[in-house]
Amino acid sequence: MTATPTEQARAAIWGVADRSLVSRASIYVASGLLRRAASFLMLPFLLIYLTPEEFSRYGLMLSALTLLVPLLSANAHLAPTRLFFDHESRRGQSDLMVTALLTAGLLCAAGVLLLLLLLELLPFGDPVSQGATDIRLYMGGAILGMVVAEYGFASMKILGDARLFGLTETLHGFSLVGLFLILLRVTSDPIRCLALAHMLAAALPAAIALYHSRGYRASGTFQRRVAVGALRFSAPTVVHVAAFWAIASGGRWIGAAYMPLDTLATYTVLTFAIGIVSMLSRALFEARLPEIGLSFAKGLYPRGAGIINGISALGVGLVLLLYAALMMVLPRLETALPAPYRPTLALLGLAAAASLFDLLYRRGQQMLIALKQPAALAASTVLAALVTAALALWLVRTFQTTGLLVATTVGYALQAASSSLLASRELKRAERSALGAPLETGTRR
C-alpha cells in the first residue's frame, strides 16, 4: 500500500533521528569542532609571532579570501550540491561535475590574474601585501585551491562520504597551523608565511577532492548548456554569501572602527559561539543532503519538507540545550575567563536568540536551495544585511558590545523571517505546479 504524502512527511520527520543521520551528523560536527580547535590552537601562535599591525593585516587577508572565493568563481563549483539530483543518469551527473569544476576554475583563474594585474598597476600598495608580489601570488593560489577544495567537500557530501569529508576538513585545519610554524623557520615575515601556508593548506584538500571525484570526471565532458544552468543557479548565491558575511562578521569591522580592539573581545567570543552552534545545525542538514535533494528533484515535496522541518525541530532542541548548559556554567566562566572575554547573562541570551534565528533561517535556506530559488535566497539576506549594518552603526557609539550584538541578532531575525516566508511561498507554488493547478488563483472553488 502506497503511503499518502502526509504519511511520507510524518515518516520523514521522525526519521531524522535514525542511525544514518546520527552517524553522519556526528562526523560533520566532530570535523567542524576539530577545525575550530585548530583555529583556537592557531591564535596563541599568532599573538606571539605577529605585531598588532600584522595581526590586523592577517584579519584583512582572511576577510579577502572569504569574499574572493565566491566572487571570482561565481560559486559554480557548488552548483552540484543541488543540481546533481536532477540527473538520474551517471553520464548527466558526470557532465555536471566536470562542467561545474571547469567553469569555476576558469572563472577564478581569470579573476585572479586580472586582480593581480590591477594590483600591480596601482600606484599604491594594498594593506595586506603592501606591494609584495609574492604574497599576492600566494593568496591567488590559495583562492584557486579553496575553490577546488570546496568542490571536493561538496562532492563528498553529495555522495554521503562523511568519513572522508571529516578527515579532509580536519587535515585542512591543522595543516595550516603546522605549515605556519614550519615556514617561520624559513622566513621572518609572518604575513608571507601565513599567505604561503594558506596556499599549501588549500592544496591538500584540493588534491584529495580531485582524487575523490576522479570517477565522475573520467566519464564526463564539459557541456556549455550545463555550464549556463550551473551559473544561473549559483550566481545569485554570491550575493547571498556576501550579505550573510555582513550579518555574521560585519559587526567586528564596525566595532573596530568605533571601539578599542581589546573591548571587542566579548563580542568576538559570542559571535564565535554563534558560529559553532551554526556549524551544528549545518551538520544536521548536511547529513540528510542526499535525501533532501532527491525528494525535491522527484517532486516529493511533502517528504523533502518533512525532512527539513524535522531537522529544524531537532536543531531547536539542541540549541536550547547548549545555551541552557552555558548559562548554568556562566558563574564558573566568570572566574575562569579573563575579564575582556566574560559575557553577561543578557549578552548570552542575545547570542542564544541569534542562534535560534540562524537555525530558522537555515530551514528556509535549505528549502529555497532544494527548490532551486537562489535569487529568492539572496533577496532574503540582502535586506537583513543592510539593516544590520545601519543598526550597528547607530548603536555601537552608545551601547558598544551590547549594541553590536543587538544589531547582529536583529539581522539574524530578519533573515529568518524573510527566508521562511519566501520558502513557504515557493513550496506552495511548486506543490500547485506538481498538481497541475495554476500558480496564481484569484477565485474560490
C-alpha positions in Angstrom: 0.0 0.0 0.0 1.4 3.4 -1.1 1.8 5.9 1.7 0.0 9.2 1.4 2.0 12.5 1.2 1.1 13.3 4.8 2.3 9.9 5.9 5.5 10.4 3.9 6.1 13.7 5.6 5.4 12.3 9.1 7.8 9.4 8.4 10.5 11.8 7.2 10.1 14.0 10.3 10.5 11.1 12.7 13.3 9.6 10.5 15.7 12.4 11.3 16.9 10.5 14.4 17.8 7.4 12.6 21.3 5.9 12.8 22.3 7.2 9.4 21.6 10.8 10.5 23.3 10.4 13.8 26.4 8.8 12.3 26.9 11.3 9.5 25.9 14.3 11.6 28.3 13.3 14.4 31.2 13.1 11.8 30.3 16.6 10.4 30.0 18.1 13.9 33.3 16.4 15.0 35.2 17.6 12.0 33.8 21.1 12.4 34.8 21.2 16.1 38.3 19.9 15.3 38.7 22.6 12.7 37.6 25.2 15.2 40.1 23.6 17.7 42.8 24.2 15.0 41.7 27.9 15.0 42.0 28.1 18.8 45.4 26.4 18.5 46.5 28.9 15.9 45.5 32.0 17.9 48.3 31.8 20.6 51.0 31.5 17.9 49.5 34.5 16.0 49.7 36.6 19.2 53.3 35.5 19.8 54.7 36.0 16.4 52.6 38.8 14.9 52.7 42.5 15.9 49.2 44.2 16.3 49.6 45.7 12.9 50.5 42.3 11.3 47.6 40.8 13.2 45.2 43.3 11.6 46.7 42.6 8.2 46.1 38.9 8.7 42.5 39.7 9.6 42.1 41.6 6.3 43.7 38.6 4.5 41.2 36.2 5.9 38.3 38.5 5.1 39.6 39.0 1.5 39.9 35.2 1.0 36.4 34.6 2.3 34.8 37.0 -0.1 37.0 36.5 -3.2 36.4 32.7 -3.4 32.7 33.1 -4.2 33.0 36.4 -6.0 35.6 35.1 -8.5 34.2 31.6 -9.0 30.5 32.7 -9.1 30.1 29.6 -6.7 29.8 27.4 -9.8 31.8 24.7 -8.1 29.0 24.4 -5.5 26.1 24.1 -8.0 26.2 20.2 -7.9 25.0 20.3 -4.3 21.5 20.7 -5.7 21.7 20.2 -9.5 23.3 16.8 -9.1 20.0 15.3 -8.0 18.2 16.5 -11.2 20.2 13.9 -13.2 19.2 10.3 -13.0 21.9 9.0 -15.4 25.5 8.6 -14.5 26.5 10.5 -17.6 24.4 13.5 -16.7 25.9 13.6 -13.2 29.4 13.3 -14.6 28.9 16.1 -17.1 27.7 18.3 -14.3 30.6 17.5 -12.0 33.1 18.2 -14.8 31.4 21.3 -16.0 31.0 22.8 -12.6 34.6 22.4 -11.7 36.0 23.7 -15.0 33.6 26.7 -15.0 34.5 27.7 -11.5 38.2 27.1 -12.1 38.4 29.1 -15.4 36.4 32.0 -13.9 38.5 32.0 -10.8 41.8 31.8 -12.7 40.8 34.7 -15.0 39.6 36.7 -12.0 42.8 36.1 -10.0 45.0 37.1 -13.0 43.0 40.2 -13.6 43.1 41.2 -9.9 46.9 40.6 -9.7 47.4 42.8 -12.8 45.3 45.6 -11.4 47.1 45.5 -8.1 50.5 45.7 -9.9 49.3 48.7 -11.9 48.0 50.6 -8.8 50.3 53.4 -7.7 49.8 52.4 -4.1 50.0 49.1 -2.3 47.1 47.2 -0.8 47.1 46.9 3.0 47.5 43.1 3.0 50.5 42.6 0.7 51.8 46.2 0.9 53.2 45.8 -2.6 54.8 42.4 -2.2 54.1 40.4 -5.4 54.8 37.0 -3.9 52.2 37.5 -1.1 49.7 38.4 -3.8 50.6 35.2 -5.8 50.3 33.1 -2.7 46.8 34.5 -2.0 45.8 33.9 -5.6 47.0 30.3 -5.3 45.0 29.9 -2.0 41.9 31.1 -3.7 42.2 28.6 -6.6 43.0 25.8 -4.1 40.0 26.7 -1.9 37.7 26.5 -4.9 38.8 23.0 -5.7 38.7 22.0 -2.0 35.2 23.3 -1.6 34.2 21.4 -4.7 35.6 18.3 -3.1 33.8 18.9 0.1 30.6 19.3 -1.8 31.1 16.1 -3.8 31.8 14.2 -0.5 28.5 15.5 1.0 26.5 14.7 -2.2 27.8 11.1 -2.2 27.4 10.7 1.5 31.1 10.1 2.1 31.1 11.7 5.6 34.2 9.9 6.9 36.4 11.2 4.1 34.9 14.7 4.5 35.6 14.7 8.2 39.2 13.5 7.7 39.9 16.0 4.9 38.4 19.0 6.7 40.3 18.2 9.9 43.6 17.8 8.0 42.9 21.1 6.3 42.5 22.9 9.6 45.5 21.5 11.4 47.9 21.6 8.4 47.5 25.4 8.4 48.9 25.6 11.9 51.8 23.2 11.2 52.8 24.9 7.9 52.8 28.3 9.5 55.2 27.1 12.3 57.4 25.4 9.7 57.6 28.3 7.4 58.5 30.7 10.2 61.9 28.9 10.3 62.4 29.8 6.6 61.4 33.5 6.7 60.9 36.0 9.4 57.9 37.7 7.8 54.8 36.1 9.4 52.4 37.6 6.8 54.4 36.0 4.0 54.4 32.7 6.0 50.6 32.9 6.5 49.9 33.6 2.9 52.0 30.7 1.7 50.6 28.4 4.5 47.1 29.2 3.3 48.0 28.3 -0.3 49.7 25.0 0.7 47.0 24.1 3.2 44.3 24.5 0.5 46.3 22.3 -1.9 45.9 19.2 0.4 42.1 19.0 0.3 42.2 20.1 -3.3 44.3 17.1 -4.2 42.0 14.8 -2.2 39.0 16.3 -3.9 40.4 15.7 -7.4 41.2 12.1 -6.5 37.7 11.6 -4.9 35.8 12.8 -7.9 38.0 11.1 -10.5 35.3 8.5 -11.5 32.8 11.2 -12.4 35.4 13.4 -14.1 36.7 10.5 -16.2 33.3 9.7 -17.8 32.1 13.3 -18.1 32.7 16.2 -20.5 32.3 19.9 -20.4 28.8 21.0 -21.7 28.1 24.6 -22.4 24.4 24.1 -21.7 25.2 22.6 -18.3 27.6 25.5 -17.5 24.8 28.0 -18.2 22.4 26.2 -16.0 25.0 25.9 -13.2 25.7 29.6 -13.3 22.0 30.5 -13.3 21.7 28.6 -10.1 25.0 29.6 -8.4 25.5 33.3 -9.4 22.7 34.6 -7.1 24.2 32.7 -4.2 27.2 35.0 -4.4 25.0 37.9 -3.3 23.7 35.8 -0.5 27.2 34.8 0.7 28.3 38.4 0.8 25.2 39.6 2.6 25.4 36.7 5.1 29.1 37.6 5.7 27.9 41.2 6.5 25.4 39.9 9.1 27.7 37.4 10.8 31.0 39.3 10.6 30.3 42.9 9.7 29.9 43.9 13.4 33.6 43.2 14.0 34.6 45.7 11.4 32.2 48.3 12.6 33.2 47.7 16.2 36.9 48.1 15.3 36.1 51.5 13.8 34.4 52.8 16.9 35.8 50.8 19.8 39.3 49.8 21.1 40.1 46.4 19.8 40.5 44.9 23.3 36.9 45.8 24.2 35.7 43.8 21.2 36.8 40.5 22.8 33.4 39.7 24.4 31.5 40.3 21.1 34.1 38.2 19.2 33.7 35.3 21.7 29.9 35.4 21.4 29.9 35.6 17.6 32.3 32.7 17.6 29.9 30.7 19.8 27.1 31.6 17.4 29.3 30.2 14.6 30.0 27.0 16.4 26.2 26.4 17.1 25.5 27.3 13.4 28.0 24.7 12.4 26.0 22.1 14.4 22.8 23.0 12.5 24.6 22.9 9.2 25.9 19.4 10.1 22.4 18.1 10.7 21.2 19.4 7.3 24.3 18.1 5.5 23.8 14.7 6.9 20.5 14.4 5.0 21.6 16.3 1.9 21.2 13.4 -0.5 17.6 12.6 0.8 16.6 16.3 0.6 17.9 16.7 -2.9 16.4 13.6 -4.2 13.0 14.3 -2.7 12.7 17.7 -4.2 14.2 16.6 -7.5 11.5 13.8 -7.8 8.7 16.2 -6.8 8.2 14.5 -3.4 7.7 17.9 -1.8 5.9 16.7 1.4 8.7 14.3 2.1 11.5 16.8 1.4 9.8 19.5 3.5 9.2 16.9 6.3 12.9 16.1 6.5 13.8 19.8 6.7 11.2 20.5 9.3 12.2 17.5 11.4 15.8 18.5 11.4 14.8 22.1 12.3 12.8 20.8 15.3 15.7 18.6 16.4 18.0 21.6 16.0 15.9 23.9 18.1 16.1 21.4 21.0 19.8 21.1 20.7 20.4 24.9 20.6 18.2 25.4 23.7 20.1 22.6 25.4 23.5 24.0 24.6 22.7 27.6 25.7 21.0 26.3 28.9 24.2 24.4 29.7 26.3 27.6 29.1 24.1 29.7 31.3 24.4 27.1 34.1 28.2 27.2 34.0 28.3 31.0 33.5 29.3 31.7 37.1 32.3 29.5 36.7 33.3 31.1 33.4 33.3 34.5 35.1 36.2 33.3 37.3 38.0 31.1 34.7 38.0 33.6 31.8 39.9 36.9 31.7 37.7 40.0 32.2 37.5 41.0 28.4 36.1 37.6 27.5 33.4 37.4 30.1 29.8 37.6 28.7 26.9 38.7 30.9 23.7 36.7 31.1 21.9 39.2 28.9 24.5 39.0 26.2 24.4 35.2 26.3 20.6 35.4 26.0 21.0 37.6 22.8 23.5 35.1 21.4 21.0 32.3 22.1 18.3 34.2 20.2 20.7 34.8 17.3 21.5 31.1 17.1 17.8 30.2 17.1 17.1 32.7 14.4 20.1 31.4 12.4 18.6 27.8 12.6 15.2 29.0 11.4 16.9 30.8 8.6 18.8 27.7 7.6 15.4 25.9 7.4 14.3 28.4 4.8 17.7 28.3 3.1 17.5 24.6 2.6 14.1 24.7 1.1 14.9 27.6 -1.3 18.1 25.8 -2.4 16.2 22.5 -2.9 13.5 24.4 -4.9 16.3 25.9 -7.0 15.4 29.5 -5.9 18.8 31.1 -5.2 17.6 34.6 -6.2 14.9 34.4 -3.5 17.6 33.2 -1.1 19.8 36.2 -1.9 16.8 38.6 -1.5 16.1 37.2 1.9 19.6 38.1 3.1 20.4 41.4 1.4 17.8 43.5 3.3 18.8 41.9 6.6 22.4 42.7 5.9 21.6 46.4 5.2 19.5 46.7 8.3 22.2 45.0 10.4 24.9 47.4 9.2 22.8 50.5 9.7 21.7 49.4 13.2 25.2 48.5 14.2 26.5 51.9 13.1 23.7 53.6 15.1 24.0 51.5 18.3 27.7 51.0 18.7 28.5 54.6 19.6 26.3 54.4 22.7 26.0 50.7 23.7 29.2 49.3 22.2 29.2 45.5 22.6 25.6 45.2 23.5 24.6 47.4 20.6 26.6 45.3 18.1 25.1 42.1 19.4 21.6 43.5 19.3 22.2 44.5 15.6 23.5 41.1 14.8 20.5 39.4 16.5 18.1 41.6 14.6 19.9 40.8 11.3 19.5 37.0 12.0 15.8 37.5 12.9 15.0 39.4 9.7 16.9 36.9 7.7 15.0 34.0 9.3 11.6 35.7 8.8 12.2 36.6 5.1 13.7 33.2 4.2 10.8 31.4 5.9 8.2 33.5 4.1 9.8 33.1 0.7 10.4 29.3 1.2 6.7 28.8 2.2 5.6 30.7 -0.9 7.8 28.9 -3.3 6.9 25.5 -1.7 3.2 26.2 -2.3 3.9 27.2 -5.9 5.9 24.0 -6.5 3.2 21.8 -5.0 0.4 23.5 -7.0 2.5 23.2 -10.2 3.1 19.5 -9.5 -0.7 19.0 -9.2 -1.3 20.9 -12.4 -3.1 23.8 -10.7 -2.5 27.4 -11.9 0.2 29.2 -10.0 -2.0 32.2 -9.3 -5.5 31.5 -8.1 -7.8 34.5 -7.9 -11.2 32.7 -7.5 -12.6 30.5 -4.9 -13.7 26.9 -5.6 
